[in-house]
Amino acid sequence: MASSGRFLRTVESNMEQLLDRLPGVSMSVRELTKLASEMWMTDMNSDKDGSGDFRASQMNLILHFGLKTTGDELETRFNEAIEFAQIYPCKIIVLCPLIGADEDAPLKGKLFSQCYLGSKFRDVCCCEALMLSYPLDTSTLLDHQVSLWLDSDLPVYHWLHRVPRSRIEKHYLPFLKRCSRVIYDRDIEEDAYDSIDWPVPHRVRDLSYARTLPIRQNLGQFFSSFEPKRLVEGLTTIKVGCCAHYGGEARQLSRWLRNAIEGCVKQVKGAQLPLFEIVALTEESESTLEVNWAFSDPEKYLNWTFNAHARMGNISCNFGGEAVSQSMHIESLTGAKSLSEALFFGAGLDS
């Protein structure tokens, strides 16, 4: 029992340190709610220079952390949200759970507000983040406190980071049903969210799929130079390999390839869908991701390798005839660009 108590105190202390690690001013939730409603009020007669446009929110972005979030992850995700808000002005609401507190425990709040100058001196963007540390054993938080902070006439986007599947299913699905988008990162959550009965599946987005956009663009352009028959005739197996922390990208790249190959198979009489596999690359591999195609004809093949750190890929193939080999420069998406791709474009879970 004593060791269990020490564990709970350690977890509780870690969560408080996470909230403390975020920038901003600590205050009561009541003070925060009042200040947030007044801080951007201006005298319309004195706003002749249009400074009110500096903070013209287009949406609400809820950044929702789970207990297992590390301090480095918290800082990285928060900075990505702020970078995103500088491009797409939004109100950011950050949720940090607190273990060891009952439902009646007082909520803890924090306010971050800052203005940024663009490339031109008059290009100004003002961002705000309202932060809340709340007890885990509550089911009314989103419907009450968070709803008070939302700009009610704007869409709501909900970003889940290490929030357990069981807690989502128990507490958050009714609120998520009202969100325009729900996003998560399969590299972080792995397959934990696959079994969730999402209220609106096509609104759920995976950041790892968004990050494959430059890869899909480069490979798609390369494949478009070949007739479908050459791509799928005798094709038996497609293997997607990945190193550690790139399992989400491998899963989504395999999914994209399957959709593309299915389209080709439908156009070629007698062609069949190949077997798809995802394999782990060895620690000695210099590749981040790899794609290998095998055919019934041993002379035919496709090999693609990609090193995300070097931002370089190489593809070599022979679909019957002359062998082809070329390098590819592939720029990775930044955190803010990945967010925008997932929120505004991308494919949902039921696509």
SVG drawing of the C-alpha trace seen along z (x, -y; Angstrom):
<svg xmlns="http://www.w3.org/2000/svg" viewBox="-23 -57 47 73">
<polyline fill="none" stroke="black" stroke-width="0.4" points="0.0,0.0 2.8,-2.4 4.5,-1.9 1.1,-2.5 0.7,-5.8 4.2,-6.9 3.3,-6.0 0.1,-8.2 2.0,-11.1 4.6,-10.8 2.1,-10.8 0.2,-13.7 3.4,-15.7 4.4,-14.9 1.1,-16.2 1.4,-19.5 4.9,-19.9 3.5,-19.5 1.0,-22.3 3.8,-24.4 6.0,-23.7 3.6,-25.5 4.1,-29.2 1.5,-31.6 0.1,-33.1 -1.5,-30.9 -4.9,-31.9 -8.2,-30.6 -10.6,-29.3 -13.1,-32.1 -10.5,-34.8 -9.3,-33.1 -12.8,-33.0 -13.5,-36.6 -10.1,-37.9 -10.3,-35.8 -13.7,-37.4 -12.4,-40.9 -8.8,-40.9 -9.5,-41.5 -12.2,-44.1 -11.3,-47.4 -13.0,-50.7 -14.3,-50.4 -13.9,-54.1 -10.2,-53.9 -9.6,-50.9 -9.3,-52.8 -6.0,-51.1 -7.7,-47.7 -5.7,-46.3 -8.7,-44.2 -7.9,-42.0 -4.7,-40.8 -6.8,-38.4 -9.6,-37.3 -10.2,-33.6 -11.3,-31.2 -11.7,-28.2 -11.3,-26.6 -8.4,-24.1 -8.6,-21.9 -5.2,-20.3 -6.1,-17.4 -3.3,-15.6 -3.3,-12.3 -1.5,-11.3 1.4,-9.6 2.4,-12.8 6.1,-13.6 7.3,-17.1 9.1,-17.3 5.9,-16.1 3.9,-18.7 6.2,-21.5 6.5,-20.3 2.7,-19.8 2.0,-23.2 4.6,-25.0 3.1,-23.3 -0.3,-24.5 1.0,-28.1 2.8,-27.9 -0.5,-26.6 -2.4,-29.5 0.0,-32.0 -1.1,-30.7 -4.7,-29.9 -5.8,-32.2 -7.7,-30.2 -8.5,-30.0 -6.4,-27.3 -7.7,-25.4 -5.2,-23.0 -6.5,-20.2 -4.1,-18.5 -5.7,-15.9 -4.9,-15.7 -4.9,-12.4 -5.7,-12.0 -8.4,-14.7 -12.2,-14.1 -14.8,-15.6 -15.4,-18.5 -11.7,-19.6 -11.1,-23.2 -9.9,-23.4 -6.5,-25.0 -6.1,-27.4 -3.4,-29.2 -3.5,-31.9 -1.0,-32.4 -1.3,-35.4 1.3,-36.7 1.5,-38.7 3.9,-37.9 5.3,-40.0 5.4,-38.7 7.9,-39.3 6.4,-42.8 6.3,-45.1 2.5,-45.4 1.9,-41.7 0.8,-40.9 -0.9,-37.8 -2.1,-37.5 -2.5,-34.0 -4.2,-33.0 -4.2,-29.7 -6.5,-28.9 -5.2,-26.0 -7.0,-23.8 -5.8,-21.1 -8.8,-19.0 -9.6,-15.9 -9.8,-12.7 -13.0,-11.4 -15.3,-13.9 -17.7,-13.4 -19.1,-17.0 -15.9,-19.0 -16.2,-19.3 -19.9,-20.1 -19.5,-22.8 -16.1,-24.5 -14.7,-24.0 -17.9,-25.0 -17.8,-28.3 -14.4,-29.1 -15.3,-28.1 -16.1,-30.7 -19.5,-29.2 -20.0,-30.4 -16.7,-28.8 -15.8,-25.2 -14.2,-23.0 -11.1,-20.8 -10.0,-18.3 -6.4,-17.0 -6.0,-13.9 -2.5,-13.1 -2.1,-10.0 -5.7,-10.1 -6.6,-6.5 -9.2,-4.8 -11.2,-3.8 -11.5,-7.4 -12.5,-8.6 -15.3,-6.0 -16.4,-6.7 -16.4,-10.5 -15.7,-12.3 -17.6,-10.7 -20.7,-13.0 -18.5,-16.1 -16.4,-14.7 -19.5,-14.1 -20.0,-17.9 -16.4,-18.5 -15.6,-19.3 -12.4,-17.2 -10.8,-14.8 -7.1,-14.2 -4.5,-11.9 -1.1,-10.5 -0.9,-6.8 2.9,-6.9 1.9,-7.8 -1.3,-5.9 -0.4,-2.9 -3.6,-0.9 -5.3,-1.8 -8.0,-4.0 -8.9,-1.5 -11.6,0.2 -13.3,-3.1 -16.8,-3.4 -16.4,-7.0 -19.7,-8.9 -18.7,-10.3 -15.7,-8.3 -15.1,-10.4 -14.2,-13.3 -11.4,-11.5 -7.9,-12.2 -4.5,-10.6 -1.5,-12.9 0.8,-10.1 -1.3,-10.0 -0.9,-13.7 2.8,-13.5 3.0,-11.0 1.6,-13.7 5.0,-14.6 5.8,-10.9 2.4,-10.2 2.9,-13.1 6.3,-11.9 5.4,-8.3 2.1,-9.1 3.9,-11.3 6.4,-8.5 3.7,-5.8 1.6,-8.0 4.2,-7.6 3.4,-3.8 0.3,-2.1 -1.7,-0.3 -1.1,3.1 2.7,2.7 2.2,1.9 0.0,4.8 0.5,7.6 2.1,10.5 2.3,8.4 2.2,10.7 3.4,8.9 3.9,5.3 6.0,4.9 6.2,1.6 9.1,1.5 9.6,-1.1 12.0,-1.9 11.0,-2.6 8.5,-5.5 7.4,-5.4 4.8,-2.6 1.9,-5.1 3.4,-6.3 4.0,-2.7 0.4,-1.7 -1.0,-4.7 1.4,-4.4 0.4,-0.8 -3.3,-1.9 -2.7,-4.5 -0.8,-2.0 -3.7,0.5 -6.2,-2.0 -4.1,-2.9 -3.4,0.7 -7.0,1.6 -7.8,-1.1 -5.2,0.3 -6.4,3.9 -10.0,2.9 -8.6,1.7 -6.6,4.8 -8.4,8.0 -7.3,11.0 -5.2,8.9 -5.4,9.7 -4.8,7.7 -1.4,8.5 -0.6,9.4 0.3,6.4 2.7,6.7 4.2,4.2 7.6,5.2 10.1,3.7 13.4,2.6 16.6,3.6 18.4,1.1 21.3,1.1 19.1,-0.1 19.7,-3.6 16.1,-3.9 13.2,-5.4 10.7,-3.8 11.0,-1.2 8.6,0.2 9.3,3.4 7.2,5.0 7.6,8.7 6.2,10.2 5.7,13.7 8.4,12.8 11.7,12.6 13.0,10.1 10.3,7.5 10.7,5.6 10.3,2.2 12.4,1.0 11.9,-2.4 13.9,-3.7 13.6,-6.9 15.7,-8.5 13.6,-11.2 16.6,-12.8 18.5,-13.2 15.2,-14.0 16.3,-11.8 14.6,-8.8 15.6,-6.5 13.4,-4.3 14.5,-1.6 12.2,0.7 11.7,2.9 8.1,3.5 9.2,5.5 11.6,3.9 14.2,1.3 15.2,0.8 14.6,-2.7 16.3,-4.3 16.0,-7.9 16.5,-9.8 13.8,-11.8 14.2,-14.9 11.3,-14.8 10.7,-17.6 8.9,-16.5 5.9,-18.5 6.4,-20.7 4.1,-20.2 1.9,-23.1 1.6,-21.9 0.8,-18.4 -1.9,-19.9 -3.4,-21.9 -3.3,-18.8 -5.0,-16.7 -7.6,-19.2 -8.6,-20.7 -7.7,-18.0 -6.6,-14.4 -8.8,-11.3 -11.0,-10.2 -11.0,-6.7 -13.8,-5.5 -12.3,-6.7"/>
</svg>
